[in-house]
Amino acid sequence: MFKKFQNAVFNGIQSPTKRKLILFATLMAFILSVLMIAPTKIVLAKMLPGKNNDTFTIYTTLAEGSSIQQTKEVTECVADFIKKEKEVQDFEVFLGMGAPLDFAGLIKGSHFKNSENVAEIVVNLSKKHNRDEPSYLMVQRMRPDIQKSCASIYDKTTISFVEPPAGPPVMAAIVAEIYGNDANGIRELSNRVEGVFKSTEGLVDVEIMQDEIYDTFEVEVDSTKVALSGVNVKQLNDILYLAFEGMQIAVKNSDIVNDQIPIYLSLSKESKKFSKKDINAIKAKLSSLKLMNKKGMMTPITELVTIVPKKSNPMIMSKNLHQMTNVIAETDMVSQVYPLIEARDTILNTFSDKYNIEKIGLFNLKLTDKNSKKIYKLIWDGEMEVTLDTFVELGAAFIAALVLIFLLMVIYYKSYALSGIILLGSFLSIIGVIIGHWIMDLFTADTFFLTATSLIGFIALIGISSRNSLLLIDFTASLMKERKMDKAEAIAYATATRAKPIFLTAAAIILASTLLAGDAVFGGLGVALIFGTVAAVIASLMVVPILLYKADLKRHFNLD
């Protein structure tokens, strides 16, 4: 077997046709592997894959001013869907408030929720080892049915699904931060960005993090009429608060409780309801409430107050002392980068009717209103930003590793050619990494992404590949110096001799990496090590010998 492989290498490196065929096949494999990432998108990049959790949360948000009864109706609709899931152990509904804080809720700001139009549903699943369907696929399957049936009950209702993040804590997969000095301009621009997000394939749970401006009514007290009627303002305030909010009117002592038990009084739920949301319905309701003055005369509240229609005062958000708002969106089991690029292209093509658009950096945009000349900035953030930063930093680390290895080899061999051969042999392992992710994608139910851990595995492969090439070159040099072998014979003998330890080392790495390949987060690392090692072995035993044969080894080894 040893002799056959040695002869095969010897004949291969001496045959011009075989050399060209191997080098051409290697070049085509490299080009095709790169094309798998872009533009064909056969292999997709993402920060981290979906994480199989034992819980997730459903946020329901109705239009501003909605009642708690309307919120309850929507959450009951959602609960009916949850009850049908056999993997759901239990769930809790929090009406008008956020759920107790967890990791995801802390980032999403659920502790700020305190109004009648919001609710959270915490869903607890059976343990992930006991179910076939991961939580992220369950969410993907349930989302369209629940949103179609329950979000349509009332206009402007949003239902979003939130899972504990697999990686760094971020507000959402894609966050568009819109900055400006004009609140109305920010609102208009954010509404247009929201429309782009909703029309972009792969983006779900789109939401603007700003208060809606809605119609409201303010009760203004006429102090002159109050004084003439013989009642006081405190009486008026008390009856309004008691009727619609409830207030403590007395206490009760108990033998089993140390503190006094407060007694609250308010109108019944049915009595609190208004027939319509207009000024006449409010007057009709308030006219039924009367106050008694000191003379025993009953005076309707409507005689003492004026009801004034007004617009609500939305909260003004800011970041780093700059007024802004966020438009957020989650991805439906796709990478964050590709929907963002599509959404950004849509913004560039469609927003030019009102704004002059300038590019800032890699993806950010500066928009100037053509009429008012006011300037707005669209800054991208979220998991997408973390993904880009991570891939850029890992790419820089990979390049730095290659450069350092090259410089180290130059110092060791005092030859740029031999150092370049080692560098090229290491770089070719990228072919196995990319093709390995494509193969795994064919055998997995969901998309197998090229993740940050995949790049970590690729960087680790540089040392393995360099070691193989380094030992092959050193053994060849030793054979040519000590045994006076011809260049082709020395390369073939060294390659055949080093093949066994190279295979054993590769087998050890592959077997150890199989334990990582099935992990949700570190699966990319395992696959990169497995298939990258295979590519590194092929490059060491086929490509490197040809490159060595083409080099002037006698000069590089100082044999002249």
Secondary structure, 3 states (H helix, E strand, C coil): CHHHHHHHHHHHHHCHHHHHHHHHHHHHHHHHHHHHHCCCCCCCECCCCCCCCCEEEEEEECCCCCCHHHHHHHHHHHHHHHHCCCCEEEEEEEECCCCCCCHHHHHHCHHHCCCCCEEEEEEEECCHHHCCCCHHHHHHHHHHHHHHHHCCCCCCCEEEEECCCCCCCCCCCEEEEEECCCHHHHHHHHHHHHHHHHHCCCEEEEEECCCCCCEEEEEEECHHHHHHHCCCHHHHHHHHHHHHCCEEEEEECCCCCCCCEEEEECCCHHHHCCCCCCHHHHHHHHHCCEEECCCCCEEEHHHCEEEEEEECCCCCCEECCEEEEEEEEEECCCCCHHHHHHHHHHHHHHHHHCEEEEEECCCEEEEEECCCCCEEEEEEECHHHHHHHHHHHHHHHHHHHHHHHHHHHHHHHCCHHHHHHHHHHHHCHHHHHHHHHHHHHHHCCCCCCECHHHHHHHHHHHHHHHHHHHHHHHHHHHHHHHCCCCHHHHHHHHHHHHHHHHHHHHHHHHHHHHHHHCCCCCHHHHHHHHHHHHHHHHHHHHHHHHHHHHCCHHHHCCCC
